[in-house]
Amino acid sequence: MCVRCDMLTRRSLLVGGGAAAAALHTGAAQARVLPQQMVPLVGPGYRPTERDEQGLWKEMDRVEEEIAGTNLLIDNPRIGHYLQDLIGTVGGPAAKDFRIYLLRIPEFNAMMFPTGFAVVFSGLLLRMRNEAQLAGVIAHESGHFLRRHMIRSWRDQKRKTDILAIGAMLAGVGGAGAGVYLGDYVQLAQLGTILTLFQYSRAMEAEADAMGAKLIAETGYPPIEMSNIWEQLIGEENASARYRGKHRHRGSIFDTHPSEGSRMVDLKADAAEITVPGKAYDNHRARYLTTIGPIRQMLLDDQVKLNDPGASQYLIETLAQDGWNGLLRFYEGEVWRLRNRDGDELRAGQSYAAAVAYPDAPADAWRWHGITLMKQGRTVEAKAAFSRYLRMKPDAPDDAWVRQMAG
Amino acid sequence: MNRKMILLVAAAAALPACSSVGGGDYGFSNYSLVRVQRQRVGDGSLTVAAARPWNRHRSVMFEDIRQVEDWTLNGPYLDGISFVTGLKDGKSLIRQRRTTSQQVPVFRSNMTPPEIAGMIEGLYRVRGGAVDFRTLSLQPRPFLGTNGFQLDYEHLDDDELWRRGRVVGTVVNGQLYLILLDAAKSHYWDAILPDFEAVVASARLSS
């Protein structure tokens, strides 16, 4: 269900105490699942025939209805169609049956529900460097559906807990205080609780990884991008922890479980195995950036304003590996401004000054450039920057204050 | 503001309330009455007079730092006024651990109104569960006899409710003073705004 289930399970253990322990899977590392072995178990137009699965579908229809109507949905028809087309391409035999919803939540996550609808968080779109990476995540999620992981894990849970109705299980899990970690954001449709019920085993995650790699390779995306996603995620979490003087995994319960690193290694091996020499693969970076272009500033804003400087700086630098621009330089400055340690004001000012040298610098870069100059006593230059800001953003909500500064 | 915390506090309050016999002012409560008379708020360096009785509640939104005090009329999910009184350079609006990944920015004495506005936005995004935060206006406004500012904003929180806020603030002798209104956008904002404005108009630095 979730891209980050391994990690999420471990986090929720910390949050929920022992309640989640039953869902954890122990044991030694297992052999890699080979992409070639991954055969879809459902075809187009799948409908459940057994009673317990039918009951589950009925419950999930209600959840989907709630998600489809929430005001957390990002209402951008172009991006909506794009995501629908993407899952329609890499979704295997069930491709045309899937639905996909984009929620505005600044966390790296995506999840698939038993009836074939997927939820993608906006924080995921920010972190993907190209379409191939996004396709990889979506294909991984599709893999869970195609391999019938939800109903398998649901039946497994039911056997263990001896509770028959999903409603009772939801109440039970909720009451026990367990929950999959979704940031602190989602109260919607009891998502965290539902995801806890469908926690996948490591074997299932391995299957979904292998299936996902196979699906994207078949549709012409470079399969190596699947392991690149993990590399980026691990890098970001390390950077975040380092910044706050923590160690990511060391000396904790995490040590006894396989790291995302092992998934990354397996995915690298998958990629080497299924890449066909001489075949042309395309990560469609340009198409991806053009599509998310209209909301990219919003995505960066949502992340950077969480003031997690390690993670944000890592993310910006990762995205900038494809080239710096005014938007990324501006948000680099925002990271320093919000961190606000000694010397950060100067660093932020340098980033704003660098940002406004690019033609794509957002209006806000000019405003903050102006504020920095004003604080440095460079009044004339500050006024010019403020004027530029107001020209670029005539309906600026702070125009009364800025006009006073611009004199 | 952090709604999970509110629920926890509410649950903690409920138990002693159930066990108290005879009611009245006995037992533990998170709320106390704010009477219609001039009174000190926060760390005592600010006085205000409310036009009708309010409920002072144990700090939830900002957690308990001495310089902050929270009031509500209909409960903190629906409306509230917070006072920030004399917050010093290098301090943040809430208590937070050094190792917490996401942090509310700290206040600096030399901050301009847009920087203070950014700090307030951070509070909502980092601690309030806001997924969307829109600045509606930022304008100069005299406050406590100084050149202060007024910030208007609205935010969509993780409980899928839009709320609206107004902050009137200023920096006096390097210390931050704010009065902040936050209320559900439908009904409560309009209903409570006149009260907030009256409180702001009555605010004086205590000598």
Interface residues (C-beta under 8 A of the other chain):
Chain A: T70 N71 L72 R104 I105 P106 D184 Y185 V186 Q187 L188 S240 A241 R244 G245 K246 D302 K305 L306 N307 D308 G310 A311 R337 L338 R339 N340 R367 W368 I371 M374 K375 P397 D398 A400 W401 Q404
Chain B: K4 R98 T99 T100 S101 Q102 Q103 V104 P105 V106 R108 N110 T112 P113 P114 E115 A117 G118 E121 G122 R125 V126 G129 V131 D132 F133 R134 T135 L136 S137 L138 Q139 P140 F149 D152 L156 D158 D159 E160 W162
